[in-house]
Amino acid sequence: MNANSTPHTSSWISFTYASFILALIMVAVGIVYLPVDLWIKSYLAMGIVMLVQSSITVTKTMRDVHEASRLANRIDDAKTERLLREVSGSNA
């Protein structure tokens, strides 16, 4: 973790894992008990798996973009600070 962010508590991490697992189980049970043919159940299960995978990918990508912009902002701030020191040093 970097200095500007606070780490999540173990309770929150456990809650998020439990919520995800519970939701996945509920959807799986719902699909199993649907009164439709096996191929329709398989299609729905495949769609759920792809939805979970793409949700994880989108979340990771958004986090990576945000982290990259934060790093770029810190680099720009450091360059500005150095420029200001150079300018103020030459005028003194």
PDB file of N, CA, C and O in Angstrom, chain B, residues numbered from 101:
ATOM      1  N   MET B 101       0.844  -1.182   0.000  1.00  0.00           N
ATOM      2  CA  MET B 101       0.000   0.000   0.000  1.00  0.00           C
ATOM      3  C   MET B 101       0.887   1.243   0.000  1.00  0.00           C
ATOM      4  O   MET B 101       1.984   1.233   0.559  1.00  0.00           O
ATOM      5  N   ASN B 102       0.412   2.292  -0.620  1.00  0.00           N
ATOM      6  CA  ASN B 102       1.175   3.524  -0.582  1.00  0.00           C
ATOM      7  C   ASN B 102       0.787   4.338   0.641  1.00  0.00           C
ATOM      8  O   ASN B 102      -0.161   3.996   1.348  1.00  0.00           O
ATOM      9  N   ALA B 103       1.516   5.408   0.887  1.00  0.00           N
ATOM     10  CA  ALA B 103       1.329   6.181   2.110  1.00  0.00           C
ATOM     11  C   ALA B 103      -0.010   6.910   2.164  1.00  0.00           C
ATOM     12  O   ALA B 103      -0.493   7.209   3.256  1.00  0.00           O
ATOM     13  N   ASN B 104      -0.619   7.202   1.026  1.00  0.00           N
ATOM     14  CA  ASN B 104      -1.847   7.986   1.000  1.00  0.00           C
ATOM     15  C   ASN B 104      -3.115   7.164   1.203  1.00  0.00           C
ATOM     16  O   ASN B 104      -4.172   7.738   1.462  1.00  0.00           O
ATOM     17  N   SER B 105      -3.043   5.852   1.094  1.00  0.00           N
ATOM     18  CA  SER B 105      -4.246   5.047   1.227  1.00  0.00           C
ATOM     19  C   SER B 105      -4.199   4.247   2.517  1.00  0.00           C
ATOM     20  O   SER B 105      -3.130   3.879   3.002  1.00  0.00           O
ATOM     21  N   THR B 106      -5.374   3.989   3.060  1.00  0.00           N
ATOM     22  CA  THR B 106      -5.447   3.180   4.268  1.00  0.00           C
ATOM     23  C   THR B 106      -5.817   1.762   3.875  1.00  0.00           C
ATOM     24  O   THR B 106      -6.676   1.560   3.016  1.00  0.00           O
ATOM     25  N   PRO B 107      -5.180   0.780   4.493  1.00  0.00           N
ATOM     26  CA  PRO B 107      -5.500  -0.607   4.143  1.00  0.00           C
ATOM     27  C   PRO B 107      -6.878  -0.995   4.668  1.00  0.00           C
ATOM     28  O   PRO B 107      -7.357  -0.440   5.657  1.00  0.00           O
ATOM     29  N   HIS B 108      -7.495  -1.936   4.006  1.00  0.00           N
ATOM     30  CA  HIS B 108      -8.806  -2.415   4.447  1.00  0.00           C
ATOM     31  C   HIS B 108      -8.637  -3.291   5.674  1.00  0.00           C
ATOM     32  O   HIS B 108      -7.618  -3.961   5.836  1.00  0.00           O
ATOM     33  N   THR B 109      -9.641  -3.281   6.532  1.00  0.00           N
ATOM     34  CA  THR B 109      -9.596  -4.136   7.710  1.00  0.00           C
ATOM     35  C   THR B 109      -9.867  -5.578   7.302  1.00  0.00           C
ATOM     36  O   THR B 109     -10.450  -5.841   6.250  1.00  0.00           O
ATOM     37  N   SER B 110      -9.440  -6.496   8.143  1.00  0.00           N
ATOM     38  CA  SER B 110      -9.668  -7.906   7.842  1.00  0.00           C
ATOM     39  C   SER B 110     -11.164  -8.225   7.856  1.00  0.00           C
ATOM     40  O   SER B 110     -11.609  -9.122   7.141  1.00  0.00           O
ATOM     41  N   SER B 111     -11.934  -7.503   8.655  1.00  0.00           N
ATOM     42  CA  SER B 111     -13.388  -7.716   8.678  1.00  0.00           C
ATOM     43  C   SER B 111     -13.999  -7.351   7.331  1.00  0.00           C
ATOM     44  O   SER B 111     -14.846  -8.081   6.815  1.00  0.00           O
ATOM     45  N   TRP B 112     -13.579  -6.237   6.764  1.00  0.00           N
ATOM     46  CA  TRP B 112     -14.122  -5.814   5.474  1.00  0.00           C
ATOM     47  C   TRP B 112     -13.745  -6.796   4.378  1.00  0.00           C
ATOM     48  O   TRP B 112     -14.575  -7.137   3.535  1.00  0.00           O
ATOM     49  N   ILE B 113     -12.507  -7.251   4.384  1.00  0.00           N
ATOM     50  CA  ILE B 113     -12.051  -8.205   3.380  1.00  0.00           C
ATOM     51  C   ILE B 113     -12.845  -9.501   3.501  1.00  0.00           C
ATOM     52  O   ILE B 113     -13.274 -10.062   2.492  1.00  0.00           O
ATOM     53  N   SER B 114     -13.041  -9.975   4.717  1.00  0.00           N
ATOM     54  CA  SER B 114     -13.838 -11.189   4.933  1.00  0.00           C
ATOM     55  C   SER B 114     -15.275 -10.993   4.459  1.00  0.00           C
ATOM     56  O   SER B 114     -15.854 -11.888   3.842  1.00  0.00           O
ATOM     57  N   PHE B 115     -15.849  -9.832   4.742  1.00  0.00           N
ATOM     58  CA  PHE B 115     -17.212  -9.533   4.316  1.00  0.00           C
ATOM     59  C   PHE B 115     -17.338  -9.551   2.798  1.00  0.00           C
ATOM     60  O   PHE B 115     -18.306 -10.096   2.267  1.00  0.00           O
ATOM     61  N   THR B 116     -16.378  -8.966   2.095  1.00  0.00           N
ATOM     62  CA  THR B 116     -16.457  -8.936   0.638  1.00  0.00           C
ATOM     63  C   THR B 116     -16.337 -10.333   0.049  1.00  0.00           C
ATOM     64  O   THR B 116     -17.062 -10.671  -0.888  1.00  0.00           O
ATOM     65  N   TYR B 117     -15.434 -11.152   0.582  1.00  0.00           N
ATOM     66  CA  TYR B 117     -15.317 -12.529   0.106  1.00  0.00           C
ATOM     67  C   TYR B 117     -16.596 -13.310   0.394  1.00  0.00           C
ATOM     68  O   TYR B 117     -17.096 -14.026  -0.473  1.00  0.00           O
ATOM     69  N   ALA B 118     -17.124 -13.175   1.602  1.00  0.00           N
ATOM     70  CA  ALA B 118     -18.348 -13.891   1.969  1.00  0.00           C
ATOM     71  C   ALA B 118     -19.522 -13.454   1.092  1.00  0.00           C
ATOM     72  O   ALA B 118     -20.317 -14.288   0.660  1.00  0.00           O
ATOM     73  N   SER B 119     -19.632 -12.163   0.830  1.00  0.00           N
ATOM     74  CA  SER B 119     -20.713 -11.661  -0.024  1.00  0.00           C
ATOM     75  C   SER B 119     -20.610 -12.230  -1.430  1.00  0.00           C
ATOM     76  O   SER B 119     -21.613 -12.646  -2.011  1.00  0.00           O
ATOM     77  N   PHE B 120     -19.404 -12.247  -1.974  1.00  0.00           N
ATOM     78  CA  PHE B 120     -19.196 -12.775  -3.310  1.00  0.00           C
ATOM     79  C   PHE B 120     -19.552 -14.258  -3.373  1.00  0.00           C
ATOM     80  O   PHE B 120     -20.263 -14.692  -4.279  1.00  0.00           O
ATOM     81  N   ILE B 121     -19.067 -15.017  -2.425  1.00  0.00           N
ATOM     82  CA  ILE B 121     -19.329 -16.458  -2.413  1.00  0.00           C
ATOM     83  C   ILE B 121     -20.816 -16.734  -2.228  1.00  0.00           C
ATOM     84  O   ILE B 121     -21.370 -17.603  -2.901  1.00  0.00           O
ATOM     85  N   LEU B 122     -21.470 -16.007  -1.326  1.00  0.00           N
ATOM     86  CA  LEU B 122     -22.898 -16.195  -1.100  1.00  0.00           C
ATOM     87  C   LEU B 122     -23.708 -15.866  -2.354  1.00  0.00           C
ATOM     88  O   LEU B 122     -24.627 -16.603  -2.712  1.00  0.00           O
ATOM     89  N   ALA B 123     -23.370 -14.767  -3.017  1.00  0.00           N
ATOM     90  CA  ALA B 123     -24.081 -14.396  -4.242  1.00  0.00           C
ATOM     91  C   ALA B 123     -23.882 -15.455  -5.327  1.00  0.00           C
ATOM     92  O   ALA B 123     -24.824 -15.803  -6.039  1.00  0.00           O
ATOM     93  N   LEU B 124     -22.674 -15.957  -5.449  1.00  0.00           N
ATOM     94  CA  LEU B 124     -22.385 -16.989  -6.436  1.00  0.00           C
ATOM     95  C   LEU B 124     -23.177 -18.266  -6.144  1.00  0.00           C
ATOM     96  O   LEU B 124     -23.717 -18.885  -7.061  1.00  0.00           O
ATOM     97  N   ILE B 125     -23.247 -18.655  -4.886  1.00  0.00           N
ATOM     98  CA  ILE B 125     -24.012 -19.845  -4.499  1.00  0.00           C
ATOM     99  C   ILE B 125     -25.498 -19.641  -4.777  1.00  0.00           C
ATOM    100  O   ILE B 125     -26.167 -20.538  -5.291  1.00  0.00           O
ATOM    101  N   MET B 126     -26.009 -18.462  -4.436  1.00  0.00           N
ATOM    102  CA  MET B 126     -27.432 -18.197  -4.662  1.00  0.00           C
ATOM    103  C   MET B 126     -27.783 -18.265  -6.150  1.00  0.00           C
ATOM    104  O   MET B 126     -28.816 -18.826  -6.517  1.00  0.00           O
ATOM    105  N   VAL B 127     -26.936 -17.699  -7.002  1.00  0.00           N
ATOM    106  CA  VAL B 127     -27.195 -17.740  -8.438  1.00  0.00           C
ATOM    107  C   VAL B 127     -27.095 -19.173  -8.953  1.00  0.00           C
ATOM    108  O   VAL B 127     -27.910 -19.604  -9.769  1.00  0.00           O
ATOM    109  N   ALA B 128     -26.084 -19.915  -8.469  1.00  0.00           N
ATOM    110  CA  ALA B 128     -25.926 -21.305  -8.904  1.00  0.00           C
ATOM    111  C   ALA B 128     -27.140 -22.148  -8.513  1.00  0.00           C
ATOM    112  O   ALA B 128     -27.633 -22.935  -9.320  1.00  0.00           O
ATOM    113  N   VAL B 129     -27.622 -21.989  -7.282  1.00  0.00           N
ATOM    114  CA  VAL B 129     -28.802 -22.732  -6.838  1.00  0.00           C
ATOM    115  C   VAL B 129     -30.023 -22.332  -7.673  1.00  0.00           C
ATOM    116  O   VAL B 129     -30.826 -23.182  -8.057  1.00  0.00           O
ATOM    117  N   GLY B 130     -30.151 -21.040  -7.947  1.00  0.00           N
ATOM    118  CA  GLY B 130     -31.261 -20.581  -8.778  1.00  0.00           C
ATOM    119  C   GLY B 130     -31.239 -21.199 -10.161  1.00  0.00           C
ATOM    120  O   GLY B 130     -32.281 -21.586 -10.690  1.00  0.00           O
ATOM    121  N   ILE B 131     -30.046 -21.294 -10.752  1.00  0.00           N
ATOM    122  CA  ILE B 131     -29.926 -21.898 -12.080  1.00  0.00           C
ATOM    123  C   ILE B 131     -30.249 -23.386 -12.023  1.00  0.00           C
ATOM    124  O   ILE B 131     -30.929 -23.911 -12.904  1.00  0.00           O
ATOM    125  N   VAL B 132     -29.764 -24.064 -10.991  1.00  0.00           N
ATOM    126  CA  VAL B 132     -29.999 -25.507 -10.878  1.00  0.00           C
ATOM    127  C   VAL B 132     -31.489 -25.811 -10.781  1.00  0.00           C
ATOM    128  O   VAL B 132     -31.964 -26.775 -11.381  1.00  0.00           O
ATOM    129  N   TYR B 133     -32.225 -25.005 -10.036  1.00  0.00           N
ATOM    130  CA  TYR B 133     -33.645 -25.275  -9.824  1.00  0.00           C
ATOM    131  C   TYR B 133     -34.579 -24.631 -10.857  1.00  0.00           C
ATOM    132  O   TYR B 133     -35.799 -24.703 -10.708  1.00  0.00           O
ATOM    133  N   LEU B 134     -34.032 -24.013 -11.885  1.00  0.00           N
ATOM    134  CA  LEU B 134     -34.883 -23.480 -12.946  1.00  0.00           C
ATOM    135  C   LEU B 134     -35.586 -24.625 -13.674  1.00  0.00           C
ATOM    136  O   LEU B 134     -34.964 -25.650 -13.954  1.00  0.00           O
ATOM    137  N   PRO B 135     -36.852 -24.466 -13.977  1.00  0.00           N
ATOM    138  CA  PRO B 135     -37.569 -25.540 -14.683  1.00  0.00           C
ATOM    139  C   PRO B 135     -37.363 -25.454 -16.204  1.00  0.00           C
ATOM    140  O   PRO B 135     -38.316 -25.294 -16.967  1.00  0.00           O
ATOM    141  N   VAL B 136     -36.100 -25.564 -16.618  1.00  0.00           N
ATOM    142  CA  VAL B 136     -35.771 -25.498 -18.044  1.00  0.00           C
ATOM    143  C   VAL B 136     -34.811 -26.643 -18.378  1.00  0.00           C
ATOM    144  O   VAL B 136     -34.340 -27.350 -17.487  1.00  0.00           O
ATOM    145  N   ASP B 137     -34.531 -26.813 -19.661  1.00  0.00           N
ATOM    146  CA  ASP B 137     -33.622 -27.868 -20.113  1.00  0.00           C
ATOM    147  C   ASP B 137     -32.196 -27.604 -19.643  1.00  0.00           C
ATOM    148  O   ASP B 137     -31.834 -26.485 -19.281  1.00  0.00           O
ATOM    149  N   LEU B 138     -31.401 -28.668 -19.660  1.00  0.00           N
ATOM    150  CA  LEU B 138     -30.008 -28.593 -19.206  1.00  0.00           C
ATOM    151  C   LEU B 138     -29.187 -27.621 -20.058  1.00  0.00           C
ATOM    152  O   LEU B 138     -28.333 -26.917 -19.520  1.00  0.00           O
ATOM    153  N   TRP B 139     -29.425 -27.567 -21.366  1.00  0.00           N
ATOM    154  CA  TRP B 139     -28.626 -26.685 -22.218  1.00  0.00           C
ATOM    155  C   TRP B 139     -28.888 -25.223 -21.889  1.00  0.00           C
ATOM    156  O   TRP B 139     -27.982 -24.400 -22.019  1.00  0.00           O
ATOM    157  N   ILE B 140     -30.096 -24.873 -21.467  1.00  0.00           N
ATOM    158  CA  ILE B 140     -30.387 -23.491 -21.072  1.00  0.00           C
ATOM    159  C   ILE B 140     -29.690 -23.166 -19.750  1.00  0.00           C
ATOM    160  O   ILE B 140     -29.149 -22.074 -19.575  1.00  0.00           O
ATOM    161  N   LYS B 141     -29.710 -24.120 -18.829  1.00  0.00           N
ATOM    162  CA  LYS B 141     -29.003 -23.931 -17.558  1.00  0.00           C
ATOM    163  C   LYS B 141     -27.504 -23.751 -17.807  1.00  0.00           C
ATOM    164  O   LYS B 141     -26.865 -22.897 -17.191  1.00  0.00           O
ATOM    165  N   SER B 142     -26.954 -24.553 -18.704  1.00  0.00           N
ATOM    166  CA  SER B 142     -25.531 -24.448 -19.037  1.00  0.00           C
ATOM    167  C   SER B 142     -25.206 -23.089 -19.642  1.00  0.00           C
ATOM    168  O   SER B 142     -24.188 -22.478 -19.315  1.00  0.00           O
ATOM    169  N   TYR B 143     -26.081 -22.623 -20.526  1.00  0.00           N
ATOM    170  CA  TYR B 143     -25.884 -21.317 -21.155  1.00  0.00           C
ATOM    171  C   TYR B 143     -25.899 -20.206 -20.100  1.00  0.00           C
ATOM    172  O   TYR B 143     -25.053 -19.312 -20.129  1.00  0.00           O
ATOM    173  N   LEU B 144     -26.845 -20.259 -19.181  1.00  0.00           N
ATOM    174  CA  LEU B 144     -26.916 -19.253 -18.122  1.00  0.00           C
ATOM    175  C   LEU B 144     -25.691 -19.310 -17.211  1.00  0.00           C
ATOM    176  O   LEU B 144     -25.153 -18.273 -16.823  1.00  0.00           O
ATOM    177  N   ALA B 145     -25.256 -20.519 -16.872  1.00  0.00           N
ATOM    178  CA  ALA B 145     -24.063 -20.668 -16.026  1.00  0.00           C
ATOM    179  C   ALA B 145     -22.829 -20.106 -16.725  1.00  0.00           C
ATOM    180  O   ALA B 145     -22.002 -19.444 -16.099  1.00  0.00           O
ATOM    181  N   MET B 146     -22.711 -20.371 -18.022  1.00  0.00           N
ATOM    182  CA  MET B 146     -21.587 -19.838 -18.796  1.00  0.00           C
ATOM    183  C   MET B 146     -21.625 -18.304 -18.807  1.00  0.00           C
ATOM    184  O   MET B 146     -20.591 -17.650 -18.671  1.00  0.00           O
ATOM    185  N   GLY B 147     -22.805 -17.753 -18.968  1.00  0.00           N
ATOM    186  CA  GLY B 147     -22.949 -16.301 -18.945  1.00  0.00           C
ATOM    187  C   GLY B 147     -22.570 -15.705 -17.603  1.00  0.00           C
ATOM    188  O   GLY B 147     -21.935 -14.652 -17.549  1.00  0.00           O
ATOM    189  N   ILE B 148     -22.952 -16.368 -16.515  1.00  0.00           N
ATOM    190  CA  ILE B 148     -22.602 -15.891 -15.174  1.00  0.00           C
ATOM    191  C   ILE B 148     -21.090 -15.917 -14.981  1.00  0.00           C
ATOM    192  O   ILE B 148     -20.517 -14.959 -14.460  1.00  0.00           O
ATOM    193  N   VAL B 149     -20.443 -16.995 -15.392  1.00  0.00           N
ATOM    194  CA  VAL B 149     -18.979 -17.091 -15.261  1.00  0.00           C
ATOM    195  C   VAL B 149     -18.295 -15.972 -16.048  1.00  0.00           C
ATOM    196  O   VAL B 149     -17.358 -15.345 -15.553  1.00  0.00           O
ATOM    197  N   MET B 150     -18.763 -15.725 -17.265  1.00  0.00           N
ATOM    198  CA  MET B 150     -18.170 -14.657 -18.073  1.00  0.00           C
ATOM    199  C   MET B 150     -18.448 -13.284 -17.460  1.00  0.00           C
ATOM    200  O   MET B 150     -17.595 -12.400 -17.525  1.00  0.00           O
ATOM    201  N   LEU B 151     -19.622 -13.095 -16.870  1.00  0.00           N
ATOM    202  CA  LEU B 151     -19.949 -11.831 -16.219  1.00  0.00           C
ATOM    203  C   LEU B 151     -19.039 -11.568 -15.026  1.00  0.00           C
ATOM    204  O   LEU B 151     -18.561 -10.449 -14.842  1.00  0.00           O
ATOM    205  N   VAL B 152     -18.800 -12.589 -14.218  1.00  0.00           N
ATOM    206  CA  VAL B 152     -17.903 -12.443 -13.067  1.00  0.00           C
ATOM    207  C   VAL B 152     -16.487 -12.125 -13.550  1.00  0.00           C
ATOM    208  O   VAL B 152     -15.839 -11.222 -13.022  1.00  0.00           O
ATOM    209  N   GLN B 153     -16.012 -12.861 -14.544  1.00  0.00           N
ATOM    210  CA  GLN B 153     -14.665 -12.630 -15.064  1.00  0.00           C
ATOM    211  C   GLN B 153     -14.517 -11.226 -15.632  1.00  0.00           C
ATOM    212  O   GLN B 153     -13.516 -10.559 -15.369  1.00  0.00           O
ATOM    213  N   SER B 154     -15.488 -10.771 -16.399  1.00  0.00           N
ATOM    214  CA  SER B 154     -15.385  -9.434 -16.987  1.00  0.00           C
ATOM    215  C   SER B 154     -15.530  -8.347 -15.926  1.00  0.00           C
ATOM    216  O   SER B 154     -14.931  -7.280 -16.059  1.00  0.00           O
ATOM    217  N   SER B 155     -16.304  -8.593 -14.888  1.00  0.00           N
ATOM    218  CA  SER B 155     -16.411  -7.621 -13.794  1.00  0.00           C
ATOM    219  C   SER B 155     -15.068  -7.453 -13.084  1.00  0.00           C
ATOM    220  O   SER B 155     -14.661  -6.338 -12.760  1.00  0.00           O
ATOM    221  N   ILE B 156     -14.395  -8.563 -12.849  1.00  0.00           N
ATOM    222  CA  ILE B 156     -13.072  -8.504 -12.220  1.00  0.00           C
ATOM    223  C   ILE B 156     -12.087  -7.775 -13.127  1.00  0.00           C
ATOM    224  O   ILE B 156     -11.292  -6.963 -12.652  1.00  0.00           O
ATOM    225  N   THR B 157     -12.131  -8.053 -14.414  1.00  0.00           N
ATOM    226  CA  THR B 157     -11.221  -7.403 -15.368  1.00  0.00           C
ATOM    227  C   THR B 157     -11.477  -5.898 -15.437  1.00  0.00           C
ATOM    228  O   THR B 157     -10.530  -5.111 -15.435  1.00  0.00           O
ATOM    229  N   VAL B 158     -12.739  -5.495 -15.498  1.00  0.00           N
ATOM    230  CA  VAL B 158     -13.064  -4.063 -15.548  1.00  0.00           C
ATOM    231  C   VAL B 158     -12.610  -3.370 -14.272  1.00  0.00           C
ATOM    232  O   VAL B 158     -12.040  -2.280 -14.327  1.00  0.00           O
ATOM    233  N   THR B 159     -12.856  -3.992 -13.125  1.00  0.00           N
ATOM    234  CA  THR B 159     -12.444  -3.400 -11.852  1.00  0.00           C
ATOM    235  C   THR B 159     -10.938  -3.229 -11.789  1.00  0.00           C
ATOM    236  O   THR B 159     -10.454  -2.174 -11.380  1.00  0.00           O
ATOM    237  N   LYS B 160     -10.187  -4.251 -12.190  1.00  0.00           N
ATOM    238  CA  LYS B 160      -8.731  -4.164 -12.175  1.00  0.00           C
ATOM    239  C   LYS B 160      -8.236  -3.083 -13.125  1.00  0.00           C
ATOM    240  O   LYS B 160      -7.329  -2.323 -12.785  1.00  0.00           O
ATOM    241  N   THR B 161      -8.823  -3.011 -14.307  1.00  0.00           N
ATOM    242  CA  THR B 161      -8.408  -2.001 -15.279  1.00  0.00           C
ATOM    243  C   THR B 161      -8.673  -0.594 -14.758  1.00  0.00           C
ATOM    244  O   THR B 161      -7.826   0.289 -14.896  1.00  0.00           O
ATOM    245  N   MET B 162      -9.843  -0.381 -14.159  1.00  0.00           N
ATOM    246  CA  MET B 162     -10.153   0.942 -13.609  1.00  0.00           C
ATOM    247  C   MET B 162      -9.182   1.313 -12.480  1.00  0.00           C
ATOM    248  O   MET B 162      -8.746   2.460 -12.382  1.00  0.00           O
ATOM    249  N   ARG B 163      -8.852   0.344 -11.637  1.00  0.00           N
ATOM    250  CA  ARG B 163      -7.896   0.603 -10.562  1.00  0.00           C
ATOM    251  C   ARG B 163      -6.516   0.931 -11.125  1.00  0.00           C
ATOM    252  O   ARG B 163      -5.852   1.850 -10.646  1.00  0.00           O
ATOM    253  N   ASP B 164      -6.082   0.180 -12.142  1.00  0.00           N
ATOM    254  CA  ASP B 164      -4.778   0.430 -12.750  1.00  0.00           C
ATOM    255  C   ASP B 164      -4.709   1.814 -13.389  1.00  0.00           C
ATOM    256  O   ASP B 164      -3.697   2.504 -13.263  1.00  0.00           O
ATOM    257  N   VAL B 165      -5.772   2.222 -14.070  1.00  0.00           N
ATOM    258  CA  VAL B 165      -5.810   3.558 -14.681  1.00  0.00           C
ATOM    259  C   VAL B 165      -5.744   4.631 -13.605  1.00  0.00           C
ATOM    260  O   VAL B 165      -5.032   5.625 -13.755  1.00  0.00           O
ATOM    261  N   HIS B 166      -6.485   4.431 -12.522  1.00  0.00           N
ATOM    262  CA  HIS B 166      -6.475   5.403 -11.420  1.00  0.00           C
ATOM    263  C   HIS B 166      -5.092   5.489 -10.790  1.00  0.00           C
ATOM    264  O   HIS B 166      -4.593   6.587 -10.542  1.00  0.00           O
ATOM    265  N   GLU B 167      -4.467   4.342 -10.527  1.00  0.00           N
ATOM    266  CA  GLU B 167      -3.129   4.336  -9.938  1.00  0.00           C
ATOM    267  C   GLU B 167      -2.118   4.997 -10.862  1.00  0.00           C
ATOM    268  O   GLU B 167      -1.238   5.722 -10.398  1.00  0.00           O
ATOM    269  N   ALA B 168      -2.233   4.757 -12.161  1.00  0.00           N
ATOM    270  CA  ALA B 168      -1.303   5.370 -13.118  1.00  0.00           C
ATOM    271  C   ALA B 168      -1.472   6.884 -13.133  1.00  0.00           C
ATOM    272  O   ALA B 168      -0.486   7.617 -13.216  1.00  0.00           O
ATOM    273  N   SER B 169      -2.719   7.360 -13.054  1.00  0.00           N
ATOM    274  CA  SER B 169      -2.929   8.811 -13.050  1.00  0.00           C
ATOM    275  C   SER B 169      -2.392   9.431 -11.773  1.00  0.00           C
ATOM    276  O   SER B 169      -1.884  10.552 -11.800  1.00  0.00           O
ATOM    277  N   ARG B 170      -2.493   8.720 -10.651  1.00  0.00           N
ATOM    278  CA  ARG B 170      -1.943   9.233  -9.397  1.00  0.00           C
ATOM    279  C   ARG B 170      -0.429   9.341  -9.489  1.00  0.00           C
ATOM    280  O   ARG B 170       0.154  10.320  -9.023  1.00  0.00           O
ATOM    281  N   LEU B 171       0.216   8.332 -10.093  1.00  0.00           N
ATOM    282  CA  LEU B 171       1.661   8.366 -10.257  1.00  0.00           C
ATOM    283  C   LEU B 171       2.058   9.507 -11.186  1.00  0.00           C
ATOM    284  O   LEU B 171       3.025  10.221 -10.918  1.00  0.00           O
ATOM    285  N   ALA B 172       1.318   9.679 -12.272  1.00  0.00           N
ATOM    286  CA  ALA B 172       1.614  10.770 -13.205  1.00  0.00           C
ATOM    287  C   ALA B 172       1.448  12.122 -12.512  1.00  0.00           C
ATOM    288  O   ALA B 172       2.246  13.032 -12.739  1.00  0.00           O
ATOM    289  N   ASN B 173       0.439  12.263 -11.682  1.00  0.00           N
ATOM    290  CA  ASN B 173       0.245  13.518 -10.945  1.00  0.00           C
ATOM    291  C   ASN B 173       1.391  13.775  -9.983  1.00  0.00           C
ATOM    292  O   ASN B 173       1.838  14.913  -9.844  1.00  0.00           O
ATOM    293  N   ARG B 174       1.876  12.725  -9.311  1.00  0.00           N
ATOM    294  CA  ARG B 174       3.009  12.911  -8.388  1.00  0.00           C
ATOM    295  C   ARG B 174       4.266  13.310  -9.144  1.00  0.00           C
ATOM    296  O   ARG B 174       5.044  14.141  -8.674  1.00  0.00           O
ATOM    297  N   ILE B 175       4.464  12.715 -10.318  1.00  0.00           N
ATOM    298  CA  ILE B 175       5.638  13.076 -11.124  1.00  0.00           C
ATOM    299  C   ILE B 175       5.521  14.528 -11.584  1.00  0.00           C
ATOM    300  O   ILE B 175       6.500  15.272 -11.519  1.00  0.00           O
ATOM    301  N   ASP B 176       4.338  14.942 -12.049  1.00  0.00           N
ATOM    302  CA  ASP B 176       4.136  16.332 -12.460  1.00  0.00           C
ATOM    303  C   ASP B 176       4.338  17.289 -11.290  1.00  0.00           C
ATOM    304  O   ASP B 176       4.941  18.350 -11.451  1.00  0.00           O
ATOM    305  N   ASP B 177       3.836  16.919 -10.116  1.00  0.00           N
ATOM    306  CA  ASP B 177       4.027  17.759  -8.928  1.00  0.00           C
ATOM    307  C   ASP B 177       5.507  17.896  -8.578  1.00  0.00           C
ATOM    308  O   ASP B 177       5.961  18.979  -8.209  1.00  0.00           O
ATOM    309  N   ALA B 178       6.255  16.803  -8.692  1.00  0.00           N
ATOM    310  CA  ALA B 178       7.685  16.840  -8.391  1.00  0.00           C
ATOM    311  C   ALA B 178       8.420  17.729  -9.395  1.00  0.00           C
ATOM    312  O   ALA B 178       9.315  18.486  -9.020  1.00  0.00           O
ATOM    313  N   LYS B 179       8.042  17.636 -10.670  1.00  0.00           N
ATOM    314  CA  LYS B 179       8.668  18.484 -11.688  1.00  0.00           C
ATOM    315  C   LYS B 179       8.358  19.953 -11.422  1.00  0.00           C
ATOM    316  O   LYS B 179       9.241  20.805 -11.525  1.00  0.00           O
ATOM    317  N   THR B 180       7.107  20.252 -11.080  1.00  0.00           N
ATOM    318  CA  THR B 180       6.712  21.634 -10.784  1.00  0.00           C
ATOM    319  C   THR B 180       7.469  22.155  -9.579  1.00  0.00           C
ATOM    320  O   THR B 180       7.959  23.285  -9.582  1.00  0.00           O
ATOM    321  N   GLU B 181       7.563  21.330  -8.551  1.00  0.00           N
ATOM    322  CA  GLU B 181       8.283  21.732  -7.335  1.00  0.00           C
ATOM    323  C   GLU B 181       9.751  22.018  -7.645  1.00  0.00           C
ATOM    324  O   GLU B 181      10.304  23.005  -7.160  1.00  0.00           O
ATOM    325  N   ARG B 182      10.383  21.169  -8.445  1.00  0.00           N
ATOM    326  CA  ARG B 182      11.788  21.380  -8.814  1.00  0.00           C
ATOM    327  C   ARG B 182      11.944  22.670  -9.616  1.00  0.00           C
ATOM    328  O   ARG B 182      12.882  23.432  -9.384  1.00  0.00           O
ATOM    329  N   LEU B 183      11.036  22.920 -10.554  1.00  0.00           N
ATOM    330  CA  LEU B 183      11.071  24.130 -11.350  1.00  0.00           C
ATOM    331  C   LEU B 183      10.918  25.370 -10.468  1.00  0.00           C
ATOM    332  O   LEU B 183      11.622  26.363 -10.653  1.00  0.00           O
ATOM    333  N   LEU B 184      10.001  25.302  -9.518  1.00  0.00           N
ATOM    334  CA  LEU B 184       9.806  26.442  -8.605  1.00  0.00           C
ATOM    335  C   LEU B 184      11.047  26.691  -7.746  1.00  0.00           C
ATOM    336  O   LEU B 184      11.413  27.840  -7.501  1.00  0.00           O
ATOM    337  N   ARG B 185      11.696  25.613  -7.287  1.00  0.00           N
ATOM    338  CA  ARG B 185      12.927  25.784  -6.517  1.00  0.00           C
ATOM    339  C   ARG B 185      14.019  26.421  -7.356  1.00  0.00           C
ATOM    340  O   ARG B 185      14.758  27.281  -6.876  1.00  0.00           O
ATOM    341  N   GLU B 186      14.122  25.995  -8.618  1.00  0.00           N
ATOM    342  CA  GLU B 186      15.149  26.555  -9.500  1.00  0.00           C
ATOM    343  C   GLU B 186      14.876  28.040  -9.762  1.00  0.00           C
ATOM    344  O   GLU B 186      15.804  28.849  -9.745  1.00  0.00           O
ATOM    345  N   VAL B 187      13.625  28.400 -10.002  1.00  0.00           N
ATOM    346  CA  VAL B 187      13.271  29.786 -10.290  1.00  0.00           C
ATOM    347  C   VAL B 187      13.475  30.643  -9.044  1.00  0.00           C
ATOM    348  O   VAL B 187      14.038  31.734  -9.134  1.00  0.00           O
ATOM    349  N   SER B 188      13.033  30.175  -7.905  1.00  0.00           N
ATOM    350  CA  SER B 188      13.189  30.971  -6.680  1.00  0.00           C
ATOM    351  C   SER B 188      14.641  31.062  -6.260  1.00  0.00           C
ATOM    352  O   SER B 188      15.038  32.051  -5.643  1.00  0.00           O
ATOM    353  N   GLY B 189      15.449  30.052  -6.578  1.00  0.00           N
ATOM    354  CA  GLY B 189      16.859  30.077  -6.263  1.00  0.00           C
ATOM    355  C   GLY B 189      17.633  31.050  -7.136  1.00  0.00           C
ATOM    356  O   GLY B 189      18.602  31.650  -6.670  1.00  0.00           O
ATOM    357  N   SER B 190      17.238  31.220  -8.374  1.00  0.00           N
ATOM    358  CA  SER B 190      17.932  32.123  -9.290  1.00  0.00           C
ATOM    359  C   SER B 190      17.564  33.584  -9.030  1.00  0.00           C
ATOM    360  O   SER B 190      18.348  34.474  -9.359  1.00  0.00           O
ATOM    361  N   ASN B 191      16.393  33.853  -8.449  1.00  0.00           N
ATOM    362  CA  ASN B 191      15.968  35.221  -8.166  1.00  0.00           C
ATOM    363  C   ASN B 191      16.521  35.714  -6.834  1.00  0.00           C
ATOM    364  O   ASN B 191      16.547  36.924  -6.607  1.00  0.00           O
ATOM    365  N   ALA B 192      16.947  34.860  -5.976  1.00  0.00           N
ATOM    366  CA  ALA B 192      17.387  35.274  -4.646  1.00  0.00           C
ATOM    367  C   ALA B 192      18.770  35.832  -4.633  1.00  0.00           C
ATOM    368  O   ALA B 192      19.269  36.220  -3.577  1.00  0.00           O
TER     369      ALA B 192
END
